[in-house]
Amino acid sequence: MARLRGLDDVVRELNPAYFSLVMATGIVSIATEIEGWRLLSVILMWITGLAFGVLLLLNAARLARHRDAVVFDLRVPNRTFGFFTVVAATSVLGTRLMLDGHLVAALVLLGFAASMWLVLGYALPPMAFTARIGQSQLERADGTWFLWVVATQSVAVLAAAVQPHVTSGRAELALLAALCWAVGVFLYMAVALFVAARIFMHHPKPDQLSGAYWIAMGATAITVVAGANIESMADVPVLDVMRGTVESVSVFFWAFGTWLVPPLLFAGYWRHIRHRIPLRYDASFWAIVFPLGMYGVGSHQIGSVNGIPLIDHIGHVEIWIATAAWFVTFAGFAASLAGRSPRLLPLRSIENAGPDAR
């Protein structure tokens, strides 16, 4: 009975952004497939699918048994945006399955991801921007807001990945990919303004500079991957209009994402070395692994598609780093499941909602 109560507590406290585990594992599976590490890639693919299924069940149970907790999440902006991880996780899983030729499964996942993106994209941001929780919305802006961008671009990635392999509907899939990519670019600029304003006007404390801020870099990387996939689609009219723009903007986003790495590393130094906040596992680590993996894949794709060997080489090095980061993070996750950590900790930046939020 005590164990059941403990499981129920885990379900109640489950963070909606925990699908970042699926996102991180899925992109590392894709990255290792690129490197030719077939066995590891397949193992990671199965872990991705298993984690996706388990998290769907846990979130369904949470909605059924703890609706008040879900409503609370919808009232706190930096928890609200965590729901976008289900869209990105679905798309990443579909993209990985597409690498092995599972077209039907990828199309089903694309339909689910696109539907969820459409619903959540119009429902969640108004909830976040109009919530009354004691602090201004600007003070709540953090790296998790970039999940809106990641979710949008993830649909573009999957749509562009399946487009060359279908016999009908190519033009529609190309339009969906192009639309999501373009919307994601504009959303990135809008979210970046909010987050930058928060950082300069309401200086984050050391315990608020969690791994979630790495999502800003991950959002640039997935924009690059989406752009590279769009460039590789089968020829349709929309490509004639957008190809040059997609190529140029993708290089711009790759450059900006690369520029973000040193400040993010310095933020980690400032948090853990300068202010001595212990470096121990929590779910925000997956928000670091995902951008690392996506940056590796994006660098490889933009380098190979545009014939830039140096960027391609950077991508291969980054894939090694992302794979190592995944193993370290998974070890911490396994230790938390084994009871060596107090509980499955939510994203720290999300956790700091404060008592006034309730």
C-alpha positions in Angstrom: 0.0 0.0 0.0 2.8 2.4 0.9 4.5 1.6 -2.5 1.2 2.4 -4.3 0.9 5.7 -2.4 4.5 6.5 -3.4 3.7 5.8 -7.0 0.7 8.0 -6.8 2.8 10.8 -5.4 5.2 10.4 -8.3 2.3 10.6 -10.8 0.9 13.7 -9.0 4.3 15.5 -9.0 5.3 14.4 -12.5 6.4 17.4 -14.5 4.8 17.8 -17.9 8.3 18.5 -19.3 9.6 15.0 -18.5 9.1 14.1 -22.1 12.5 15.8 -22.6 13.9 12.4 -21.6 12.3 11.0 -24.8 13.5 13.9 -26.8 17.1 13.5 -25.6 17.2 9.8 -26.0 15.6 9.9 -29.5 18.0 12.5 -30.9 21.0 10.6 -29.5 19.6 7.5 -31.2 19.5 9.4 -34.5 23.0 10.8 -33.9 24.5 7.4 -33.3 22.8 6.1 -36.4 24.5 8.8 -38.4 27.8 7.7 -36.9 27.1 4.1 -37.9 26.8 2.8 -34.3 23.9 0.6 -35.3 23.5 -1.5 -32.1 23.6 1.5 -29.8 21.2 3.4 -32.0 18.7 0.6 -32.0 18.9 0.2 -28.2 18.4 3.9 -27.7 15.4 3.7 -30.1 13.8 1.1 -28.0 14.4 3.1 -24.8 12.9 6.1 -26.6 9.7 4.1 -27.5 9.4 2.6 -24.0 9.9 5.9 -22.2 7.4 7.5 -24.6 4.7 4.9 -23.8 5.3 4.9 -20.1 5.1 8.7 -19.9 1.9 8.7 -21.9 0.4 6.3 -19.4 1.6 8.3 -16.4 0.3 11.5 -17.8 -3.0 9.9 -18.6 -3.2 8.7 -15.0 -2.3 12.1 -13.7 -5.0 13.7 -15.7 -7.5 11.2 -14.4 -6.5 11.2 -10.8 -4.9 14.6 -10.2 -6.6 17.0 -12.4 -5.9 19.8 -9.9 -2.2 19.3 -10.4 -2.6 19.5 -14.2 -4.6 22.7 -13.8 -1.9 24.1 -11.6 0.7 23.4 -14.3 -1.4 25.3 -16.7 -1.4 28.4 -14.4 2.3 28.7 -14.1 4.0 29.9 -17.3 7.3 28.0 -17.0 5.4 24.8 -16.3 2.8 25.4 -19.0 5.4 25.4 -21.8 6.6 22.0 -20.5 3.5 20.4 -22.2 5.1 21.2 -25.6 7.6 18.4 -24.9 5.0 15.8 -25.8 4.9 17.3 -29.3 8.6 17.3 -29.7 9.0 13.8 -28.2 6.4 12.4 -30.6 8.1 14.0 -33.6 11.6 12.9 -32.6 10.4 9.3 -32.1 8.7 9.4 -35.5 11.9 10.8 -37.1 13.9 8.0 -35.6 11.5 5.3 -36.8 11.6 6.8 -40.3 15.3 6.1 -40.4 14.5 2.4 -40.3 11.8 2.8 -42.9 8.7 2.6 -40.6 6.7 5.0 -42.8 3.2 4.1 -41.4 4.3 4.5 -37.8 6.0 7.8 -38.7 2.9 9.1 -40.4 0.7 8.2 -37.4 3.1 10.0 -35.1 3.2 13.0 -37.4 -0.6 13.2 -37.3 -0.6 13.1 -33.5 2.2 15.6 -33.2 0.7 18.0 -35.7 -2.7 17.8 -34.0 -1.2 18.3 -30.6 0.9 21.2 -31.8 -2.1 22.9 -33.3 -4.2 22.6 -30.2 -1.4 23.4 -27.6 0.0 26.1 -29.8 -3.2 28.1 -29.6 -4.2 27.1 -26.1 -1.1 27.2 -23.9 0.5 30.6 -24.6 -2.6 32.5 -23.8 -2.9 30.6 -20.5 0.7 31.4 -19.7 0.5 35.1 -20.6 -2.7 35.7 -18.7 -2.0 33.7 -15.6 -2.1 35.6 -12.3 0.4 34.0 -10.0 1.9 36.8 -7.9 4.9 37.5 -10.2 4.8 39.1 -13.6 4.9 36.9 -16.6 8.2 38.5 -17.6 9.8 37.3 -14.3 8.6 33.8 -15.2 10.2 33.8 -18.6 13.1 31.2 -18.9 14.6 28.6 -21.1 11.5 26.4 -21.0 9.6 29.0 -23.2 11.8 27.9 -26.1 10.0 24.5 -26.0 7.3 26.3 -28.0 9.8 26.7 -30.8 11.2 23.2 -30.4 7.8 21.7 -30.7 7.0 23.7 -33.8 10.3 22.8 -35.6 10.0 19.2 -34.6 6.8 18.9 -36.6 8.7 20.4 -39.6 11.5 17.9 -39.1 9.2 14.9 -39.2 7.0 16.2 -42.0 10.1 16.8 -44.2 11.6 13.4 -43.2 8.5 11.5 -44.5 7.8 13.7 -47.5 10.1 12.0 -50.0 8.9 8.6 -49.1 5.1 9.0 -49.7 3.5 8.5 -53.1 0.7 11.0 -52.5 0.4 14.2 -50.5 4.0 15.4 -51.1 3.0 18.9 -51.7 0.9 19.1 -48.6 3.6 17.6 -46.4 6.1 20.0 -47.9 3.8 22.9 -47.1 3.4 21.7 -43.6 7.1 21.5 -43.1 7.7 24.9 -44.6 4.9 26.5 -42.6 6.1 25.1 -39.3 9.7 26.0 -40.0 8.8 29.6 -40.8 6.5 29.9 -37.8 9.3 28.5 -35.6 11.8 31.1 -36.8 9.5 33.9 -35.9 8.6 32.3 -32.6 12.3 32.0 -31.7 12.8 35.7 -32.2 9.7 36.5 -30.1 10.6 34.2 -27.2 14.2 35.3 -27.3 13.1 38.9 -26.7 11.0 37.8 -23.7 13.8 35.7 -22.2 16.5 38.3 -22.8 14.3 41.0 -21.2 13.8 38.8 -18.2 17.5 38.2 -17.8 18.4 41.9 -18.1 15.5 43.3 -16.1 15.0 40.5 -13.5 18.5 39.0 -13.0 18.2 35.2 -12.5 19.5 33.8 -9.2 22.1 31.0 -9.4 19.5 28.3 -8.6 17.3 29.6 -11.4 20.0 29.2 -14.1 19.2 25.5 -14.7 19.9 23.4 -17.7 16.6 24.5 -19.2 18.4 27.6 -20.6 20.2 25.2 -23.0 16.9 24.8 -24.8 17.6 28.2 -26.3 20.5 26.5 -28.1 18.5 23.4 -28.8 15.9 25.5 -30.5 18.4 26.9 -32.9 19.8 23.5 -33.6 16.4 21.9 -34.4 15.7 24.9 -36.7 18.9 23.9 -38.6 17.8 20.3 -38.8 14.4 21.2 -40.0 16.0 23.5 -42.6 18.3 20.7 -43.8 15.5 18.3 -44.1 13.4 20.8 -46.1 16.3 21.3 -48.5 16.4 17.5 -49.0 12.7 17.1 -49.7 11.4 15.9 -53.1 10.9 18.8 -55.4 7.6 20.6 -55.0 6.6 24.2 -55.9 7.0 25.5 -52.3 10.7 24.6 -52.4 11.3 26.8 -55.4 10.1 29.7 -53.3 11.8 28.9 -50.1 15.0 27.0 -50.8 17.4 29.9 -50.8 15.8 31.5 -47.7 15.9 28.2 -45.8 19.5 27.7 -46.6 20.6 31.2 -45.5 18.5 31.3 -42.3 19.7 27.8 -41.3 23.3 28.9 -41.5 22.4 32.0 -39.4 20.7 29.9 -36.7 23.7 27.5 -36.7 26.0 30.4 -36.1 23.9 31.9 -33.4 23.5 28.5 -31.6 27.3 28.0 -31.7 27.7 31.5 -30.2 25.4 30.6 -27.4 27.5 27.7 -26.1 30.2 29.7 -24.2 27.6 31.8 -22.3 25.7 28.6 -21.4 28.9 27.0 -20.2 29.8 30.1 -18.2 26.3 30.1 -16.6 27.0 26.5 -15.5 30.3 27.6 -14.0 28.7 30.6 -12.3 26.0 28.3 -10.8 28.0 25.3 -9.7 31.5 26.5 -9.2 31.1 30.2 -8.2 28.0 29.7 -6.1 28.7 26.0 -5.1 25.2 24.7 -6.0 25.7 20.9 -6.0 25.8 19.2 -9.4 23.3 16.3 -9.0 20.8 14.7 -11.2 17.5 16.3 -12.0 15.4 16.3 -15.1 16.8 19.5 -16.4 19.9 17.5 -17.4 17.8 16.1 -20.3 17.3 19.7 -21.4 21.1 19.8 -21.9 21.5 16.4 -23.6 18.8 17.2 -26.2 20.5 20.4 -27.5 23.9 18.7 -27.6 22.5 15.9 -29.7 20.5 18.2 -31.9 23.4 20.5 -32.4 25.5 17.5 -33.5 22.9 16.3 -36.0 22.3 19.8 -37.2 26.0 20.5 -37.8 26.4 17.3 -39.7 23.4 17.9 -41.9 24.1 21.5 -42.7 27.7 20.7 -43.3 27.0 17.8 -45.6 24.1 19.4 -47.5 26.0 22.6 -48.1 29.4 21.1 -48.6 31.1 22.6 -45.6 33.5 19.9 -44.2 34.5 21.9 -41.1 30.9 22.2 -39.8 30.3 18.5 -40.7 33.4 17.6 -38.6 32.1 19.7 -35.7 28.9 17.7 -35.9 30.7 14.4 -35.5 32.6 15.6 -32.5 29.5 16.9 -30.9 27.7 13.6 -31.4 30.4 12.0 -29.3 29.9 14.6 -26.6 26.1 14.2 -26.7 26.4 10.4 -26.4 28.7 10.7 -23.4 26.3 13.3 -21.8 23.4 10.9 -22.4 25.1 8.0 -20.5 26.0 10.3 -17.6 22.5 11.6 -17.3 20.9 8.2 -17.7 23.1 6.9 -14.9 21.7 9.7 -12.7 18.2 8.9 -13.8 18.7 5.2 -13.0 20.1 6.1 -9.5 17.0 8.3 -8.8 14.8 5.3 -9.8 16.8 3.1 -7.4 16.1 5.4 -4.6 19.5 7.0 -4.2 17.9 10.4 -5.0 14.9 11.6 -3.0 12.5 11.6 -5.9 12.3 12.3 -9.7 13.0 15.9 -9.5 11.2 18.2 -12.0 13.0 20.9 -14.0 14.5 23.2 -11.5 13.5 26.4 -13.3 10.0 25.0 -13.4 10.1 23.9 -9.8 10.8 27.4 -8.6 7.2 28.4 -9.1 7.1 29.5 -5.5 4.4 29.0 -2.8 2.4 32.0 -4.0 1.6 30.2 -7.3 -0.8 27.8 -5.6 
